[in-house]
Amino acid sequence: MKFIDLTHSLRDGQASFPGDPPFRRTPHAVIGKDECNVSLLQIGTHQGTHLDALRHFMPEGLTTEEMPLEWFYGPATVLRIPKGPKEDITVDDFRAFEERLTPGARVLYETGWHRRFREPDFFTDYPSMTEEAAAYVAGRGVRLLGMDTPTPGRHACAVHQALQRDPFRVVIVEALANLDALPDQFTFIGFPLKLEGGDGSPIRAVALCP
């Protein structure tokens, strides 16, 4: 068995989704001046590789500490859906993999966009799920949907709600890395911080592979 890291590193000053808080790591204590090293973090709940709690777009949705732990761990598959800047990800793109879109499935899709994580257009020109594609995936009963883009769709509210409203409640994992290194089948691991009232959380996403 081997681990594949699916998480982008957090770097002081890195870009955030437009409108989100910037990420900062500053020294609070430093060996030499102090007895130990301690850093002060400023970070949004949707920074870097992260997951969306159901509370993100729905006032009554479950928060990070309320979502069951088993939602974030288990057998998973990756779908290869190569796309260029601003291209749509459609129902037909997912229908080609419908045998993998089963009730309770954990599914990641790779567009190739993860390679542009540090590029200026990462948060502006990403491939985007259509609302119809989001409704199709949710209707298949998928438990977790992960992606290498910073968000599933340009029409953020409509696409998130299509995936996460009752009874679907799909866990959305965004800005994954290294999806091109995955075999078709693996175990996904990606737990959020136990943040009371949390609308999302950075995670350390990992694949455990045969």
C-alpha positions in Angstrom: 0.0 0.0 0.0 1.2 3.6 -0.7 -0.1 7.1 0.1 -0.6 9.7 -2.6 -0.9 13.3 -1.3 -3.9 15.0 -2.9 -3.3 18.3 -1.0 -1.8 21.6 -2.2 0.7 23.1 0.2 -0.3 26.2 2.1 2.2 29.0 1.5 2.2 32.4 3.2 0.6 35.0 0.9 -0.8 32.6 -1.6 -3.9 33.5 -3.5 -7.4 32.9 -2.2 -10.7 32.6 -3.9 -11.8 36.1 -4.9 -13.5 37.7 -1.9 -12.2 35.2 0.6 -9.7 36.2 3.4 -6.0 36.1 2.4 -3.8 33.3 3.9 -1.1 34.5 6.2 1.4 32.6 8.4 3.5 34.9 10.6 5.9 34.0 13.4 4.5 34.4 16.9 7.5 32.9 18.8 10.9 32.1 17.4 13.6 29.9 18.8 16.6 32.1 19.8 14.3 34.9 21.0 11.8 32.5 22.6 11.9 28.9 23.8 10.0 27.5 20.8 8.6 28.2 17.4 4.9 29.1 17.2 3.1 30.5 14.1 0.0 32.7 13.9 -2.3 31.7 11.1 -4.9 33.8 9.3 -6.9 31.4 7.1 -10.4 31.2 5.5 -12.4 28.0 5.9 -12.2 27.5 2.1 -8.5 28.0 1.6 -6.4 25.7 -0.5 -7.5 22.0 -0.6 -10.7 22.0 1.4 -14.2 20.6 1.8 -17.6 22.4 1.9 -19.9 21.7 4.8 -23.6 21.7 3.9 -23.8 25.0 5.8 -21.8 26.7 3.1 -24.7 27.7 1.0 -27.7 26.5 3.0 -28.6 28.2 6.3 -29.9 24.9 7.9 -27.2 22.6 6.5 -24.9 20.5 8.6 -21.8 22.1 9.9 -18.3 20.6 9.8 -18.6 19.0 13.2 -22.1 17.7 12.5 -21.3 15.8 9.3 -20.7 12.1 9.9 -17.0 11.0 9.9 -17.7 8.1 7.5 -18.6 10.6 4.8 -14.9 11.6 4.5 -13.3 8.2 4.3 -13.7 5.1 2.1 -13.4 3.5 -1.3 -13.2 6.0 -4.1 -12.7 6.3 -7.9 -11.3 9.0 -10.2 -12.9 10.1 -13.5 -10.7 11.6 -16.2 -12.5 14.5 -17.7 -9.9 16.7 -19.4 -11.0 20.3 -19.9 -9.5 23.6 -20.9 -10.0 27.1 -19.5 -13.7 28.0 -19.0 -15.0 24.8 -20.6 -18.2 23.3 -19.4 -18.3 20.0 -17.6 -21.6 18.5 -18.8 -24.0 15.7 -18.1 -22.6 13.7 -21.0 -19.1 14.0 -19.4 -20.4 12.2 -16.3 -22.8 9.9 -18.1 -19.7 8.2 -19.7 -18.9 7.0 -16.2 -22.4 6.2 -14.9 -21.4 2.7 -13.8 -19.2 4.4 -11.2 -21.8 7.0 -10.1 -23.6 4.7 -7.6 -25.4 5.4 -4.3 -22.8 6.2 -1.6 -19.9 6.5 -4.0 -16.9 8.7 -3.4 -15.9 10.2 -6.8 -13.1 12.6 -7.8 -12.8 14.1 -11.2 -9.6 15.3 -12.9 -9.8 18.0 -15.5 -6.0 18.8 -15.5 -6.6 22.2 -13.8 -4.7 21.2 -10.6 -1.5 21.9 -12.5 -2.4 25.6 -12.6 -2.9 26.0 -8.8 -0.3 28.7 -8.5 -1.2 30.4 -11.7 -3.1 33.8 -11.9 -6.0 32.2 -13.8 -6.6 29.3 -11.3 -9.5 31.1 -9.7 -10.9 32.8 -12.8 -10.7 30.5 -15.8 -11.4 27.0 -14.3 -13.6 24.4 -16.1 -17.1 24.6 -14.7 -19.9 22.0 -14.0 -23.2 23.0 -15.4 -26.2 23.1 -13.2 -27.6 20.1 -15.1 -24.4 18.1 -14.5 -24.6 18.9 -10.8 -28.2 17.7 -10.6 -27.3 14.5 -12.5 -24.5 13.6 -10.2 -26.5 14.4 -7.1 -29.4 12.3 -8.5 -27.1 9.3 -8.8 -26.7 9.3 -5.0 -23.0 10.1 -4.9 -21.8 10.7 -1.3 -18.6 12.7 -2.0 -17.6 14.6 -5.1 -14.0 15.9 -5.3 -12.4 18.0 -8.0 -9.1 19.7 -9.1 -10.9 23.1 -9.7 -11.4 25.7 -6.9 -15.1 25.3 -7.0 -17.5 23.0 -8.9 -19.1 25.7 -11.1 -19.2 29.4 -12.0 -22.8 29.7 -10.9 -21.6 28.8 -7.4 -24.9 29.0 -5.4 -27.0 27.0 -7.9 -24.4 24.3 -8.5 -23.6 23.9 -4.8 -27.3 23.7 -3.9 -28.0 21.2 -6.6 -25.4 18.9 -5.0 -26.0 19.6 -1.4 -29.7 20.2 -0.8 -31.8 17.5 0.9 -32.0 14.7 0.2 -28.7 14.6 -1.7 -26.2 16.2 0.7 -23.1 15.5 -1.4 -19.7 16.3 0.3 -17.8 18.7 -2.0 -14.0 18.6 -1.9 -12.3 21.4 -3.9 -8.8 22.2 -5.2 -7.4 18.7 -5.1 -3.8 18.0 -6.2 -2.0 15.1 -8.0 -5.1 13.4 -9.4 -3.1 12.3 -12.4 -1.1 10.1 -10.1 -4.1 8.1 -9.0 -5.2 4.6 -10.0 -8.8 4.2 -10.9 -9.6 2.7 -7.5 -8.2 3.8 -4.1 -9.3 4.8 -0.6 -10.0 8.5 0.0 -9.1 10.1 3.3 -9.9 13.8 4.0 -11.2 14.9 7.4 -12.2 18.5 8.2 -11.2 20.3 11.4 -13.8 19.9 14.1 -14.9 23.5 13.8 -18.1 24.3 15.7 -20.5 26.0 13.3 -18.0 25.5 10.4 -19.1 26.1 6.8 -16.1 24.4 5.5 -12.5 23.4 6.4 -9.0 23.0 4.9 -8.2 19.3 4.8 -5.2 17.0 4.3 -6.6 14.9 1.5 -4.8 11.6 0.9 -5.3 8.5 -1.3 -4.4 5.1 0.0 -3.6 3.0 -3.0 -2.9 -0.7 -3.5 
